[in-house]
Amino acid sequence: MAQEIKMDYGTVTQGLSQLKNSAELKSSLPGHISGRNHLDVVKSIEQLNEDIKKLTETYASVLAKHIAQTESAVNAMKETDENLSSSMK
């Protein structure tokens, strides 16, 4: 029993484009809030903010790589589909 897989390339491309635009993450956490305050809590908050900033940057980088890989896979599928289609004619 043969099953046909259909992919709407326009929809996939549009979805990837929207994902790219939303993937530009920027952390708006303050860097140093202590000033003259030397409380351990303030130091902990600053460290947490820095960790969140690094995590956000890493996530954005990984997401960008995955988007690029997905685009490459979609293009390869489209090319294969076109090649198969032209060989059947």
C-alpha atoms as a printed R data frame, in Angstrom:
   type eleno elety resid chain resno      x      y       z
1  ATOM     1    CA   MET     A     1  0.000  0.000   0.000
2  ATOM     2    CA   ALA     A     2  1.640  3.204  -1.194
3  ATOM     3    CA   GLN     A     3  1.195  6.396   0.708
4  ATOM     4    CA   GLU     A     4  1.927  9.811  -0.653
5  ATOM     5    CA   ILE     A     5  3.665 12.417   1.434
6  ATOM     6    CA   LYS     A     6  2.863 15.980   0.448
7  ATOM     7    CA   MET     A     7  4.789 18.984   1.666
8  ATOM     8    CA   ASP     A     8  3.671 22.539   1.116
9  ATOM     9    CA   TYR     A     9  7.083 24.151   0.661
10 ATOM    10    CA   GLY     A    10  5.666 27.678   0.842
11 ATOM    11    CA   THR     A    11  4.123 27.033   4.240
12 ATOM    12    CA   VAL     A    12  7.303 25.422   5.549
13 ATOM    13    CA   THR     A    13  9.448 28.290   4.262
14 ATOM    14    CA   GLN     A    14  7.082 30.841   5.773
15 ATOM    15    CA   GLY     A    15  7.123 29.033   9.124
16 ATOM    16    CA   LEU     A    16 10.921 28.905   9.146
17 ATOM    17    CA   SER     A    17 11.069 32.594   8.298
18 ATOM    18    CA   GLN     A    18  8.777 33.441  11.214
19 ATOM    19    CA   LEU     A    19 10.850 31.239  13.499
20 ATOM    20    CA   LYS     A    20 14.034 33.027  12.398
21 ATOM    21    CA   ASN     A    21 12.509 36.409  13.207
22 ATOM    22    CA   SER     A    22 11.341 35.302  16.624
23 ATOM    23    CA   ALA     A    23 14.634 33.535  17.383
24 ATOM    24    CA   GLU     A    24 16.559 36.778  17.694
25 ATOM    25    CA   LEU     A    25 16.537 36.688  21.467
26 ATOM    26    CA   LYS     A    26 18.000 39.487  23.471
27 ATOM    27    CA   SER     A    27 18.336 39.459  27.210
28 ATOM    28    CA   SER     A    28 17.256 42.671  28.893
29 ATOM    29    CA   LEU     A    29 18.534 41.776  32.316
30 ATOM    30    CA   PRO     A    30 20.649 44.358  34.093
31 ATOM    31    CA   GLY     A    31 24.334 43.582  34.327
32 ATOM    32    CA   HIS     A    32 25.348 45.152  37.617
33 ATOM    33    CA   ILE     A    33 22.772 46.200  40.128
34 ATOM    34    CA   SER     A    34 24.885 46.271  43.244
35 ATOM    35    CA   GLY     A    35 26.419 49.750  43.138
36 ATOM    36    CA   ARG     A    36 27.590 50.254  46.689
37 ATOM    37    CA   ASN     A    37 25.439 47.387  47.925
38 ATOM    38    CA   HIS     A    38 27.507 44.396  49.038
39 ATOM    39    CA   LEU     A    39 24.754 42.000  50.066
40 ATOM    40    CA   ASP     A    40 25.249 38.370  49.098
41 ATOM    41    CA   VAL     A    41 21.719 38.295  47.638
42 ATOM    42    CA   VAL     A    42 22.597 41.055  45.186
43 ATOM    43    CA   LYS     A    43 25.723 39.174  44.103
44 ATOM    44    CA   SER     A    44 23.635 36.020  43.621
45 ATOM    45    CA   ILE     A    45 21.085 37.923  41.518
46 ATOM    46    CA   GLU     A    46 23.840 39.384  39.357
47 ATOM    47    CA   GLN     A    47 25.307 35.901  38.827
48 ATOM    48    CA   LEU     A    48 21.884 34.494  37.947
49 ATOM    49    CA   ASN     A    49 21.301 37.335  35.481
50 ATOM    50    CA   GLU     A    50 24.661 36.617  33.838
51 ATOM    51    CA   ASP     A    51 23.870 32.888  33.657
52 ATOM    52    CA   ILE     A    52 20.468 33.596  32.100
53 ATOM    53    CA   LYS     A    53 22.085 35.899  29.547
54 ATOM    54    CA   LYS     A    54 24.637 33.227  28.542
55 ATOM    55    CA   LEU     A    55 21.934 30.562  28.384
56 ATOM    56    CA   THR     A    56 19.775 32.757  26.166
57 ATOM    57    CA   GLU     A    57 22.671 33.414  23.803
58 ATOM    58    CA   THR     A    58 23.502 29.702  23.614
59 ATOM    59    CA   TYR     A    59 19.865 28.806  22.974
60 ATOM    60    CA   ALA     A    60 19.592 31.394  20.194
61 ATOM    61    CA   SER     A    61 22.772 30.027  18.581
62 ATOM    62    CA   VAL     A    62 21.562 26.413  18.700
63 ATOM    63    CA   LEU     A    63 18.145 27.429  17.385
64 ATOM    64    CA   ALA     A    64 19.727 29.291  14.463
65 ATOM    65    CA   LYS     A    65 21.768 26.189  13.574
66 ATOM    66    CA   HIS     A    66 18.667 23.989  13.702
67 ATOM    67    CA   ILE     A    67 16.759 26.408  11.487
68 ATOM    68    CA   ALA     A    68 19.597 26.330   8.942
69 ATOM    69    CA   GLN     A    69 19.671 22.524   9.015
70 ATOM    70    CA   THR     A    70 15.905 22.372   8.540
71 ATOM    71    CA   GLU     A    71 16.081 24.765   5.596
72 ATOM    72    CA   SER     A    72 18.801 22.613   4.056
73 ATOM    73    CA   ALA     A    73 16.721 19.449   4.522
74 ATOM    74    CA   VAL     A    74 13.629 21.084   3.020
75 ATOM    75    CA   ASN     A    75 15.632 22.274   0.020
76 ATOM    76    CA   ALA     A    76 17.070 18.781  -0.454
77 ATOM    77    CA   MET     A    77 13.581 17.253  -0.299
78 ATOM    78    CA   LYS     A    78 12.271 19.793  -2.799
79 ATOM    79    CA   GLU     A    79 15.164 19.116  -5.173
80 ATOM    80    CA   THR     A    80 14.674 15.344  -4.873
81 ATOM    81    CA   ASP     A    81 10.950 15.742  -5.470
82 ATOM    82    CA   GLU     A    82 11.583 17.826  -8.587
83 ATOM    83    CA   ASN     A    83 14.152 15.326  -9.888
84 ATOM    84    CA   LEU     A    84 11.778 12.412  -9.375
85 ATOM    85    CA   SER     A    85  8.944 14.324 -10.960
86 ATOM    86    CA   SER     A    86 10.975 15.174 -14.055
87 ATOM    87    CA   SER     A    87 12.241 11.593 -14.410
88 ATOM    88    CA   MET     A    88  8.668 10.263 -14.408
89 ATOM    89    CA   LYS     A    89  7.604 12.428 -17.319
